[in-house]
Amino acid sequence: MHPHSKALLVTLLGLTPSLPGCARDAAPQGAPPASHTPPDAASAPSTPTDPPKPLDCGWLRETDNCWQTMKREIHACLGPLPIGGMLARDGKTCTAPNAEVLFRPEAPKGSPWVLDVEVRVANKTCFRYHDTGPETGPSKPDAPRRHVLEGPTGAAISFTSGLPLTLVCPDGSTFAATPADLGLDGCIQERVWEGALPLGTGNFSPSSSLIWLSLDPRWGHVFECERPTD
C-alpha cells in the first residue's frame, strides 16, 4: 500500500460535518419526543441504481458535488460559529441564544460513542448528523462506520467508512474508493480531503467540561457546549 494511502486510511478511520436559506421548519423548541424515529430509519439517500463512480481526488476537488453543495447550505443556515451554550443536566439539550443543539438520546459521556445530534438556528433545523459509532480498533481495522448527514432541506448524504469507502448522494448516485484512490500525491499536497467528506469530528470526553462538534475543520467548531459542573 502506498504510504500516503495508509496514512489517509488511518486518518479516516480515526475520526469520531442567522442567515437565510434554511428551507425546512423544525419542530417547536425543546427536548426531542420519545417516539423519535431511530437513526437507521431516519431520512437517508435514495437507493443507488447505477454502479459506483470513483471517489477520488477529482471528485474531492469538485465545487458542486453533493457534499460541497449541502455544506454550503448548512453553513449559510448556521450563521456565525461556534454556537456556544450550556448543556442541560439530562444531557439532551444545549441551549444558546437563538439556537439549540439536541442530542438523542443524550450527549455522549465518553469514548467510544454513537452520536445523534440536531442543530437548530432561529427554530429551523440546519442539520442532523448521526453515525453508528467508531470502528472497533486495530483488531478490526475495516469495521464499517456509517455516517448520515441531513441538511436544511431534508436531503441526506451517507458515508460508510471501512473498505471500500462509500458515499451516497441524495439522488442515489454512489461513489466508492479504495485507499489508493485517495492517496494520490496531488490529493495529499493540496489537502483537498479536509472537509471533503461528511465525517463528524468531536470531543465528548468526560474529563472535559466543553463538548464540541465539527463538520469541516475549516469552519472550526459548529457548537461548544459546557457540561454542568455539579
C-alpha positions in Angstrom: 0.0 0.0 0.0 1.3 3.5 -0.8 2.5 5.2 2.4 0.2 8.2 1.8 -2.7 5.8 1.3 -2.0 4.1 4.6 -1.7 7.5 6.4 -5.0 8.7 5.0 -6.8 5.5 5.8 -5.7 5.8 9.4 -7.0 9.5 9.4 -10.4 8.5 8.0 -10.9 5.5 10.4 -9.7 7.6 13.3 -12.4 10.2 13.0 -15.2 10.0 15.6 -19.8 17.5 9.1 -28.8 33.6 11.5 -28.6 33.9 7.7 -31.5 33.0 5.3 -31.5 29.8 3.3 -33.0 27.2 5.7 -35.9 25.8 3.8 -37.3 23.3 6.4 -39.1 24.4 9.5 -38.1 22.5 12.6 -40.4 21.2 15.4 -41.0 23.5 18.4 -38.0 24.0 20.6 -37.4 21.6 23.5 -36.3 18.1 24.1 -37.0 15.6 21.2 -40.1 13.4 21.6 -39.8 9.9 23.0 -41.3 8.5 19.8 -38.4 9.8 17.6 -37.6 7.6 14.7 -34.4 5.6 15.3 -31.3 6.8 13.4 -31.2 4.0 10.9 -34.8 4.7 9.9 -34.3 8.4 9.5 -34.1 10.2 6.2 -31.5 8.6 4.0 -30.2 8.9 0.5 -32.2 7.2 -2.3 -31.3 3.6 -3.1 -28.5 3.6 -5.7 -29.2 2.0 -9.0 -26.1 2.6 -11.0 -22.6 1.2 -10.5 -20.4 3.3 -8.1 -18.3 6.0 -9.6 -14.8 6.8 -8.4 -14.5 8.6 -5.1 -11.1 10.1 -5.9 -9.2 13.4 -5.9 -11.1 14.6 -8.9 -14.4 14.2 -7.1 -13.0 15.9 -4.0 -11.9 18.9 -6.0 -15.3 19.5 -7.4 -17.1 22.5 -6.0 -20.6 21.3 -7.0 -20.6 17.7 -5.7 -23.4 16.8 -3.4 -21.4 17.2 -0.2 -20.0 20.6 -1.1 -23.4 21.8 -2.1 -25.0 20.6 1.2 -22.2 22.0 3.2 -22.8 25.5 1.7 -26.5 25.2 2.6 -25.7 24.1 6.2 -23.1 26.8 6.7 -25.5 29.6 5.5 -28.1 28.3 7.8 -25.8 28.1 10.8 -24.5 31.7 10.6 -21.7 32.7 12.9 -19.8 29.9 14.6 -19.3 28.4 17.1 -22.7 28.1 18.7 -22.0 28.4 22.5 -24.4 27.2 25.2 -25.0 25.2 28.3 -25.8 21.5 28.3 -28.9 20.6 30.3 -28.4 18.2 33.2 -30.2 15.5 31.4 -27.7 15.8 28.5 -30.5 16.2 25.9 -30.3 19.9 25.0 -27.7 22.6 24.7 -29.3 26.0 24.6 -27.7 29.1 23.1 -29.1 32.5 22.1 -31.3 31.9 19.0 -30.1 28.2 18.7 -30.4 24.7 20.1 -28.4 21.6 20.0 -30.4 18.4 20.5 -28.9 15.1 21.4 -30.6 11.7 21.1 -30.9 10.1 23.5 -28.3 12.3 25.2 -24.9 13.8 24.7 -22.2 11.1 24.7 -20.3 10.9 28.0 -17.0 9.5 26.7 -15.4 7.3 24.1 -16.3 5.2 22.2 -19.6 6.9 21.4 -22.5 6.8 19.0 -23.6 10.3 18.0 -27.0 11.6 17.0 -27.3 15.4 17.1 -29.5 18.0 15.5 -28.7 21.7 15.4 -31.4 24.4 15.1 -30.9 28.1 14.5 -33.9 30.5 14.7 -36.1 27.5 15.2 -35.1 25.9 11.9 -33.1 22.7 11.5 -29.8 23.4 9.9 -28.6 19.8 10.0 -28.9 16.5 11.7 -25.8 14.2 12.0 -25.8 10.6 13.2 -23.4 7.7 13.0 -23.1 4.1 14.1 -20.2 4.7 16.3 -16.4 4.3 15.9 -14.6 1.3 14.5 -13.6 -1.3 17.0 -9.8 -0.6 16.7 -6.7 -2.4 15.4 -8.4 -5.9 15.7 -11.0 -4.9 13.1 -9.5 -2.1 11.1 -12.1 -2.4 8.3 -15.2 -2.4 10.5 -17.6 -0.1 8.7 -19.0 3.0 10.3 -22.0 4.7 8.7 -22.4 8.5 8.9 -25.6 10.2 7.8 -25.9 13.9 7.4 -29.2 15.5 6.7 -29.2 19.2 5.5 -31.7 22.0 5.9 -33.8 20.9 3.0 -34.1 17.3 4.4 -31.8 15.8 1.8 -29.3 13.3 3.2 -25.9 12.0 2.4 -24.5 8.8 3.8 -20.8 7.9 4.1 -19.6 4.4 5.0 -16.0 4.1 6.2 -14.1 0.8 6.2 -13.3 -0.8 2.8 -14.4 0.3 0.4 -15.1 3.9 1.4 -18.5 4.6 0.0 -20.6 7.8 -0.3 -24.2 8.0 -1.5 -25.7 11.4 -2.6 -29.3 12.4 -2.1 -30.1 11.4 -5.7 -28.8 7.9 -5.1 -25.6 8.3 -7.0 -22.8 6.3 -5.4 -19.1 6.9 -5.1 -16.6 4.3 -3.9 -12.9 4.4 -3.2 -10.0 2.3 -2.1 -7.2 3.9 0.0 -5.1 4.1 -3.2 -7.8 6.3 -4.8 -7.5 8.9 -2.0 -3.8 8.5 -1.5 -2.6 10.3 -4.7 0.3 12.7 -4.2 -1.7 15.6 -5.6 -4.5 15.0 -3.1 -2.1 14.8 -0.2 -0.2 18.0 -1.2 -3.4 20.0 -1.8 -5.0 18.6 1.3 -8.3 18.6 -0.6 -9.8 15.9 1.5 -10.1 18.3 4.5 -13.8 18.8 5.0 -14.5 17.0 1.8 -16.3 14.0 3.4 -19.2 14.0 5.9 -17.3 12.8 8.9 -18.1 14.4 12.2 -15.2 15.1 14.5 -15.9 15.9 18.1 -14.9 15.9 21.7 -17.2 14.3 24.3 -14.6 13.3 26.8 -15.9 13.2 30.4 -12.7 14.8 31.6 -13.5 18.0 29.6 -16.2 20.4 30.6 -16.6 21.6 27.0 -18.0 19.3 24.3 -17.9 20.2 20.6 -18.5 19.0 17.1 -17.0 20.0 13.7 -18.2 19.0 10.2 -15.4 20.8 8.4 -12.0 21.7 10.0 -12.0 25.0 8.2 -15.2 26.0 9.9 -13.9 25.4 13.4 -16.4 24.0 15.9 -20.1 24.1 15.0 -21.0 24.2 18.7 -19.3 24.4 22.0 -21.4 23.3 25.0 -20.5 23.4 28.7 -21.4 20.4 30.8 -23.0 21.2 34.2 -20.3 21.3 36.9 -22.3 19.9 39.8 
